[in-house]
């Protein structure tokens, strides 16, 4: 069997492959973005670099039964949304594509190789070889016996993720995994990004101009999970800024992902009851950041 992680490392600096167009798929004439605001509980939207594949999550009642869905653009149009072939048995969520590659990270409680029982959450990678999705594999040297989840990857191949392992500030915190000679070297993102409140989801701008992450029940927030942004500050990250009332509510907001042109934030909200994916232009947030931070980044 082809090793997904090996294929990924070999191709990371190259232009990602585009999934083959399959004219045999059922084709929907509807706007594919309409799939992100139904009563089925949509979350964690992401798109590949070429814009030909969109993925998102759905979950059952009680925040359970998470599955990853996909929509592909074919010669006839957009396919109907369908559960990805490797999802649907375990809790799979927070799928996010690599910059420039048809490979994505996601969190799952599926058994690790050599195990048979559902366990804690770990970070997995799934790669499309241009024909089909390969079997997912856990990311080596990152996962622990604690929960490791909700990851994204920057343009230099660093993985940012949430974990409740030791070494954080309390609850779950944000960690960074840098690719080294023998795998990944993992270290916590220090205060003020990590805090005694739980940080449980993170989007790393591919050019590392900012991090957007969720934080739970911060008294300076709106309640529930809020989305915050932090910009680089010296060797670390600066004081987080709440994204404000145009995004956050007293309910839960999480699942940040920014469009490939660096202009639009997609995020998940529960403010209308069921989870839905909404979008807003970064320029409309009214947040001061480094010059050009809302513009085009690494594709």
C-alpha positions as CSV (number, residue, x, y, z in Angstrom):
1,X,0.0,0.0,0.0
2,X,1.3,3.5,-0.8
3,X,2.4,5.4,2.2
4,X,0.3,8.6,2.4
5,X,2.7,10.6,4.5
6,X,5.7,9.7,2.2
7,X,3.7,10.8,-0.8
8,X,2.8,14.0,1.0
9,X,6.4,14.9,1.9
10,X,7.6,14.2,-1.6
11,X,4.9,16.4,-3.2
12,X,4.6,19.2,-0.6
13,X,6.8,21.7,-2.5
14,X,5.1,20.8,-5.8
15,X,1.8,21.9,-7.2
16,X,-1.0,19.7,-5.8
17,X,-2.7,17.2,-8.1
18,X,-6.3,17.8,-9.2
19,X,-8.8,15.0,-8.7
20,X,-9.8,13.4,-12.0
21,X,-13.1,14.6,-13.2
22,X,-15.7,11.8,-13.1
23,X,-18.6,12.3,-15.4
24,X,-20.4,9.3,-13.9
25,X,-21.1,11.2,-10.6
26,X,-24.5,12.4,-9.8
27,X,-24.5,16.1,-10.6
28,X,-26.5,18.8,-8.7
29,X,-27.6,22.0,-10.4
30,X,-27.8,23.7,-7.0
31,X,-25.3,26.1,-5.7
32,X,-22.8,23.9,-3.7
33,X,-22.5,26.6,-1.0
34,X,-26.2,25.9,-0.2
35,X,-25.1,22.6,1.4
36,X,-23.4,24.6,4.2
37,X,-26.6,26.0,5.7
38,X,-29.1,23.1,6.1
39,X,-30.7,21.6,9.2
40,X,-28.1,18.8,9.1
41,X,-25.5,20.6,11.2
42,X,-22.6,21.7,8.9
43,X,-19.2,22.7,10.1
44,X,-15.5,23.0,9.2
45,X,-15.6,24.0,5.5
46,X,-12.4,23.8,3.5
47,X,-11.5,23.8,-0.3
48,X,-8.6,22.5,-2.2
49,X,-6.2,24.9,-4.0
50,X,-7.8,24.5,-7.4
51,X,-11.3,25.0,-6.0
52,X,-12.5,21.7,-7.5
53,X,-13.2,20.0,-4.2
54,X,-15.0,21.3,-1.2
55,X,-15.3,19.4,2.1
56,X,-17.3,20.1,5.2
57,X,-18.6,18.2,8.3
58,X,-22.0,17.1,9.5
59,X,-22.9,15.7,12.8
60,X,-25.8,14.0,14.5
61,X,-27.8,14.9,17.6
62,X,-25.8,15.6,20.8
63,X,-22.6,16.6,19.0
64,X,-21.9,13.0,17.9
65,X,-21.7,11.0,14.6
66,X,-19.4,13.4,12.9
67,X,-18.8,12.7,9.2
68,X,-16.8,14.4,6.4
69,X,-18.6,15.2,3.2
70,X,-17.3,16.3,-0.1
71,X,-18.5,18.0,-3.3
72,X,-16.4,17.8,-6.5
73,X,-16.6,19.9,-9.7
74,X,-17.0,17.6,-12.7
75,X,-17.2,18.3,-16.4
76,X,-21.0,18.5,-16.0
77,X,-21.0,20.7,-12.9
78,X,-20.9,20.2,-9.2
79,X,-21.5,16.7,-7.8
80,X,-24.0,16.2,-5.1
81,X,-22.6,16.2,-1.6
82,X,-21.6,12.8,-0.4
83,X,-19.8,11.3,2.6
84,X,-16.1,10.7,1.7
85,X,-15.3,7.0,1.2
86,X,-13.1,6.8,4.4
87,X,-15.6,8.5,6.7
88,X,-19.0,7.5,8.2
89,X,-17.9,4.9,10.7
90,X,-16.0,6.9,13.4
91,X,-16.1,10.5,14.6
92,X,-14.3,12.4,11.8
93,X,-14.2,16.2,11.9
94,X,-12.3,19.4,11.2
95,X,-11.0,18.5,7.7
96,X,-8.7,21.1,6.3
97,X,-6.7,21.0,3.0
98,X,-3.0,21.5,2.8
99,X,-2.0,24.7,0.8
100,X,-1.5,23.6,-2.8
101,X,-2.1,19.9,-2.3
102,X,-5.1,17.6,-2.6
103,X,-4.3,16.3,0.9
104,X,-6.1,17.2,4.1
105,X,-5.7,16.8,7.9
106,X,-8.7,15.8,10.0
107,X,-9.4,14.7,13.6
108,X,-10.8,11.2,14.3
109,X,-11.3,8.9,17.2
110,X,-10.8,5.9,14.9
111,X,-8.5,3.1,16.2
112,X,-4.8,3.7,15.5
113,X,-2.9,1.0,13.5
114,X,-2.7,-2.1,15.5
115,X,-5.6,-1.2,17.8
116,X,-9.3,-2.2,17.6
117,X,-11.1,0.1,19.9
118,X,-12.2,3.7,19.4
119,X,-10.0,5.9,21.5
120,X,-9.1,9.5,21.9
121,X,-8.9,12.0,19.0
122,X,-5.8,11.9,16.8
123,X,-4.8,13.8,13.7
124,X,-5.0,11.9,10.5
125,X,-4.1,12.7,6.9
126,X,-6.0,11.7,3.8
127,X,-4.6,12.3,0.3
128,X,-6.2,12.2,-3.2
129,X,-3.9,10.7,-5.8
130,X,-5.8,12.2,-8.8
131,X,-8.1,9.2,-9.0
132,X,-9.3,8.3,-5.5
133,X,-8.8,9.0,-1.9
134,X,-6.1,6.9,-0.3
135,X,-6.6,5.3,3.1
136,X,-6.0,7.8,5.8
137,X,-3.0,7.5,8.1
138,X,-2.2,9.0,11.5
139,X,0.4,11.8,11.4
140,X,3.6,10.3,12.9
141,X,5.3,11.8,15.9
142,X,2.4,14.2,16.7
143,X,-0.3,12.1,18.2
144,X,-0.3,11.2,22.0
145,X,-2.5,9.3,24.4
146,X,-4.4,12.5,25.0
147,X,-6.7,14.3,22.5
148,X,-4.9,15.9,19.6
149,X,-7.3,17.5,17.1
150,X,-8.5,20.3,14.8
151,X,-5.3,21.0,12.9
152,X,-4.3,23.2,10.0
153,X,-1.0,23.6,8.2
154,X,1.1,26.6,7.2
155,X,3.0,27.1,4.0
156,X,6.3,26.0,5.6
157,X,4.7,22.6,6.5
158,X,4.2,23.4,10.2
159,X,1.1,21.9,11.7
160,X,-0.9,23.9,14.3
161,X,-3.4,21.9,16.4
162,X,-5.2,21.8,19.6
163,X,-4.4,19.3,22.4
164,X,-5.1,18.6,26.1
165,X,-1.7,17.0,26.6
166,X,0.7,18.3,29.3
167,X,2.6,21.4,28.6
168,X,-0.3,23.8,28.0
169,X,-1.9,26.5,30.1
170,X,-5.1,24.6,31.0
171,X,-7.9,22.7,29.3
172,X,-6.8,22.3,25.6
173,X,-4.3,24.6,24.1
174,X,-2.6,25.3,20.7
175,X,0.5,23.5,19.8
176,X,2.9,23.8,16.8
177,X,4.6,20.8,15.1
178,X,7.6,21.7,13.0
179,X,9.0,19.2,10.5
180,X,12.4,18.0,11.4
181,X,14.9,15.4,10.3
182,X,13.3,12.5,12.2
183,X,9.6,13.7,12.2
184,X,7.8,16.5,13.9
185,X,9.1,18.6,16.8
186,X,6.1,19.7,18.9
187,X,6.0,22.7,21.2
188,X,3.2,24.6,22.8
189,X,2.2,28.1,21.6
190,X,2.8,30.3,24.6
191,X,0.6,32.8,26.3
192,X,-1.2,35.0,25.3
193,X,-2.6,32.6,22.7
194,X,-2.8,29.6,25.0
195,X,-4.6,30.5,28.2
196,X,-6.3,28.9,31.2
197,X,-9.4,28.9,29.0
198,X,-9.6,26.1,26.4
199,X,-8.4,26.8,22.9
200,X,-9.8,24.1,20.8
201,X,-9.5,24.9,17.1
202,X,-7.0,26.8,15.0
203,X,-6.5,28.1,11.5
204,X,-2.9,29.1,10.5
205,X,-2.6,31.5,7.7
206,X,-0.3,29.8,5.1
207,X,2.0,32.8,5.2
208,X,1.8,32.9,9.0
209,X,0.5,36.5,9.1
210,X,-2.0,35.5,11.7
211,X,-3.7,32.7,13.7
212,X,-7.4,32.5,14.1
213,X,-8.6,30.2,16.9
214,X,-11.5,29.4,19.1
215,X,-11.5,30.0,22.9
216,X,-14.1,28.8,25.3
217,X,-15.9,31.0,27.9
218,X,-13.4,33.9,28.0
219,X,-15.1,36.6,30.1
220,X,-14.0,39.2,27.6
221,X,-15.8,37.3,24.8
222,X,-19.5,36.9,23.9
223,X,-20.0,33.4,25.5
224,X,-19.5,29.8,24.4
225,X,-16.8,29.4,21.9
226,X,-15.6,32.7,20.3
227,X,-13.1,33.2,17.4
228,X,-10.0,35.3,18.1
229,X,-7.1,36.4,16.0
230,X,-3.4,36.9,16.9
231,X,-0.7,38.5,14.8
232,X,3.0,37.9,15.1
233,X,4.8,39.8,17.8
234,X,8.6,39.4,17.8
235,X,9.4,35.7,18.2
236,X,5.9,34.8,19.3
237,X,2.3,35.8,18.9
238,X,0.6,39.0,20.2
239,X,-2.4,39.5,22.4
240,X,-5.5,37.9,20.8
241,X,-8.3,40.2,19.5
242,X,-11.9,39.0,19.5
243,X,-13.4,38.9,16.0
244,X,-16.4,40.9,17.2
245,X,-20.2,40.7,17.1
246,X,-20.4,40.3,13.3
247,X,-18.9,36.8,13.9
248,X,-19.3,35.8,17.5
249,X,-22.4,35.3,19.6
250,X,-23.4,33.8,22.9
251,X,-23.4,30.4,21.3
252,X,-20.5,28.5,19.6
253,X,-18.3,29.8,16.8
254,X,-15.3,27.7,15.6
255,X,-14.0,26.0,12.5
256,X,-12.2,29.0,10.9
257,X,-10.8,28.6,7.4
258,X,-9.8,31.5,5.0
259,X,-10.3,31.4,1.3
260,X,-7.2,30.9,-1.0
261,X,-7.2,34.5,-2.0
262,X,-6.8,35.5,1.7
263,X,-9.9,37.6,1.7
264,X,-12.9,35.6,3.1
265,X,-13.3,33.9,6.5
266,X,-15.5,30.8,6.6
267,X,-16.6,29.7,10.1
268,X,-19.1,27.6,11.9
269,X,-21.8,29.1,14.2
270,X,-24.6,27.7,16.3
271,X,-26.4,31.0,16.8
272,X,-29.4,29.8,14.9
273,X,-29.6,26.5,16.7
274,X,-28.1,24.0,14.2
275,X,-24.5,24.4,13.1
276,X,-24.1,26.3,9.9
277,X,-21.1,27.6,7.9
278,X,-21.1,31.4,7.3
279,X,-18.6,33.7,5.6
280,X,-17.4,37.2,6.0
281,X,-14.8,39.3,4.4
282,X,-11.7,39.8,6.6
283,X,-11.7,43.4,5.7
284,X,-15.2,43.8,7.2
285,X,-14.0,42.6,10.6
286,X,-12.7,46.1,11.4
287,X,-9.5,44.7,12.9
288,X,-6.1,46.4,12.5
289,X,-3.3,44.1,11.5
290,X,-0.1,44.1,9.5
291,X,-0.3,45.8,6.1
292,X,-1.8,43.4,3.5
293,X,-2.9,40.8,6.0
294,X,-6.3,40.5,4.3
295,X,-4.8,40.0,0.9
296,X,-3.5,37.1,-1.2
297,X,-1.2,34.6,0.7
298,X,0.4,31.4,-0.3
299,X,-1.9,29.4,-2.6
